[in-house]
């Protein structure tokens, strides 16, 4: 199982890869992840695609945690205890 480089991608896989890179630059993580998943599905030996997919998933998870923390903290400050 030989590793495929970006230069060896052809046709649809190359198009998906370039769109995914563009989406990553624009921080459109959901769209980039879907494109990268399609690329890796089509070309399983494409290591750079797998690495980019993993980075995008990690970035998305980190951003979700930050949003959850911000939303959770603001709700607590507003709560009042009534006797």
N, C-alpha and C positions, 0 to 999 in steps of 0.2 A: 504494500500500500504506500505509494509514493505521495509525498506532500506536493500540492499544487500551489503555484505562486499566482499573484495577481496578473502577471503577464500571460499566464497560460489559460486564463478564463476566456470562454468564448460565448458569443451570442447573448442569450437571455441572462445567464449567470453574471456576465460582465455588466450588463445594464442594471441588474438588481444591486450589484455591489456598488456601483457608482452612485445610484440613487440613495443607497443606505449611508454612504459616506457623507453625502450632501445633507441628509436628514440629521445625522449625528452632529454636524457642524452647526445646524440650526436648532439643536437640542430638542428635536422632535423624537423623543425616545421610543414611544409606542410604535410609530411608523417605521423607524429605523430597525427596531427589533423584529417586526414582521418581515421586512425586506431581508434582513440578515438570516432569519430562520429559513426563508425560501431559498436563499443562496446556498446555505449549508446543506439543505435537503437535496438540492440539485447537484451540488459538488461537495460530497462529504469529506474529501481530502483537503479542502481549502482551509489551511490552518489560520491564516490571517482573518478569514471570515469568522471562524469559531472564536478567536480571541476578541474580535470587535463585538461579537454578540454577547460574550460574557461581560465585557466592560460596560456595554449599554445596559444590560440587566442589573448590574451592580449599581450603576448611576441611578437607574430608575428606583431601585429599592431604597437607596440612600435619600433620594428626594421625597419618597413617600414617608419615610420615617421623620424627616424634618417637618413635613406638613402636619403629620399627626401630632408631633410634639407641640408645634405652635398652636394648633387648634385645641389640643387638650389643655394647655396651660392657660389660655385666655378664658376658657369656661370656668376654671376654678376660681379665678380672681373675681368673677361677677357673683358667684354663689354667696348667699347670706343664710345664716342659720337663724331660724325663728324659734322662740321658746313658747 
